[in-house]
Amino acid sequence: MLLILSFTAIAQPAAAQSILRDAETEALFRDMSRPLIAAAGLRPENVQVVMIGDPSINAFVAGGQIVYIHSGLIAAADSANEVQGVIAHELGHITGGHILRFQEGIKTATGIMILSLVLGAAAMAAGAGDAGAGILAAGQQAAMGKFLAFTRTQESSADQAGASFLTKAGISGKGSLTFFKKLQNQEFRYAIPQEDSYARTHPLTGERIQALEQVYSHDPAWAKPSDPALEARFQRVKAKLAGFVDDPKRILALYPEYNKTVQARYARAYAFHKTAFPEKALGEIDSLLQTTPEDPYYLELRGQVLLESGRPDEALESLRRAVQRAPNEPLIASLFGHALIATEKPDNFVEAKNVLKSAISRDNSNPFAWYQLGIVYDREGDHGRAALATAERYNLENQPRLALANAEQALHAIPTGTIDWLRAQDIAMVSRTAVQTEKRKGSDGVK
C-alpha cells in the first residue's frame, strides 16, 4: 500500500528506485543548489536535484543534468552545508562529462582484456597451457586495474571541481570535509581497508580529505557561516523525511511528545498519520500553524491528513490557502485538485480541471496529476482526453504497453491534427518502439 503524504513516491526505472517528491524538499534543493549550479557555469533551470528513496548514503549522476541524492544521505547529514558539498561534487561529474566519458574507460579496459585473450589463446595453442592461463588472469587483473584507475581519476577530478564551485559560490567547504569524515568513519566501522586504493573505484577517503583540506584552507569562504534560514529549512525537511520513511515507533522514541521543537512536531505529525491517529497528527500540525499560520507546507500537510482520513471537504480550505501561499508549487496544486475531485461534487470538477492543468503546465512529469486530470475528463465525458491523460501517466511510469493502448484510443477520439492529437501520436510512436524493443529482448532471451 502506497502512503501518500506530502511526499509522493514515483517509480523511476532510470534510477532503479522510487523517487520521493515533496514540494518543500524540492524548493530547498533548488535554493541550496542554485549558487553552486551558477558557479559551475550551468543554468539552474536545467539542473535538477532529485531524491531517491534509499536508506544508503549515496548520491550519483546518471546522464543529463540530474543529481540523484539518496534519502539515507539526507538522514546522515547534519547540515545543509554538508549536502551542498555533495551536490558540488556531483556537479563536478556533470561538468566533467564523466558519464559520457565512462565508455572510454570501459573501451580501454576491454582492449586490454581482448589482447590478453589473444595472447593467452596463442600460448595455449602452442602447448603452453599454464602460461596461457597466466596471461589470461594477468590480462583480467590489468584490465580491471586500468578501469578502476580511470574511475578514481574521475572522482578526484569531481572533488576538485566541486571545491572550486563552493569557493566561487562563496560557500564554506567545512560541510564537505565533515561529510567525508563521516564516510571515513563508516569505512572504519565496516573494516574497509584504508591502505591501498588500487582495488577501489574511489580514492581512499583519507586521501580525498587531505587533498580537499589543502584547497579549503586557502578559501576565503572557509570561516563563512552557513545561511541560518537555509539550515533551519534543512532541519525541517530532514525531520519530515524521517517521519515519512522511518518506522513510526522509532520516530516517537526519537521525538517524544514532550519535545516541542518544530522538527519533533513535524516528524510526529507524519508518524501519527501513518499509524491512523489523524487527530493527533492534526494536533501537531495545528500547533505548528499557531506559530506560522500561513506556512504553505504546514497547510499542505494539514489538508493531506484530512484528505487521507476521508474528509476531503474539510481539506479544501487548507489546501486552497497552501496553493495561494505557494502558487508556483505544482505538487501542492495537484494535491488540491485531487481533494476537489474526492469531494464527488460536480461543482468542484471545473475548478479541479483548471488547477490540475495549471499544475501540469509547470510540471508535466507528475503521473499523479495526469491521473487526476484523466478522472476529470472522464467525468465530463471527454473520453479521448481522458485516454490521453492516462497515456501520459503510463508513459511517465514506463509502462509502454498501457501507454500505447491509451494513446491509440485517444487518437481515435480526438480531432485529427489538433495539439492533443499530435501529442497522442508522439506517445504512441515512442511506446510502440519500446514495446517492439521489449518483444525483441524477450525473443532473444535477454532479461
Number of C-alpha atoms within 10 A of each C-alpha: 3 6 12 14 21 27 20 19 20 18 18 14 11 10 13 9 15 17 23 21 19 21 21 24 24 19 12 19 20 18 13 21 22 19 19 26 25 14 20 22 10 16 12 17 9 10 18 18 19 20 24 26 20 17 15 15 16 15 20 18 19 15 14 13 19 17 23 20 25 21 24 20 21 25 18 17 19 17 21 24 25 22 24 23 28 24 27 29 27 25 29 27 27 24 17 15 14 20 16 13 13 14 11 14 16 16 14 14 22 18 13 18 20 15 14 23 19 14 17 24 19 14 18 16 11 10 11 14 15 12 15 22 18 15 21 21 16 16 23 19 16 16 23 19 16 18 22 22 20 20 18 18 15 22 21 20 17 22 25 17 21 29 25 22 26 27 21 17 18 18 25 24 29 21 22 26 19 18 22 19 16 14 16 18 14 13 14 12 9 9 9 11 11 14 8 9 16 15 13 14 17 18 21 17 18 15 13 18 19 11 14 21 17 10 16 21 13 10 20 13 19 18 13 13 11 17 12 10 8 16 17 15 18 25 19 21 22 24 23 25 24 24 27 24 17 15 13 21 13 13 21 17 10 13 20 13 13 8 12 14 12 18 23 22 27 27 27 31 29 32 27 23 24 19 12 14 15 20 15 16 25 20 15 24 22 18 15 20 17 9 10 12 12 16 15 25 21 23 27 28 25 29 31 27 29 22 24 17 15 14 16 22 16 15 25 24 14 21 29 23 18 25 23 14 15 19 15 15 21 24 27 28 28 28 29 31 29 27 28 27 24 18 19 12 10 14 11 16 23 14 15 25 22 13 23 25 20 17 25 20 11 12 15 16 15 20 21 19 27 26 20 25 30 26 23 26 19 16 14 13 11 15 19 25 26 25 27 32 29 26 33 27 26 24 23 20 18 17 15 23 19 18 29 27 18 26 31 21 20 26 22 12 16 20 13 12 11 10 11 18 21 15 18 28 20 13 22 25 15 14 24 17 14 17 18 13 12 16 13 12 12 11 9 9 8 9 6
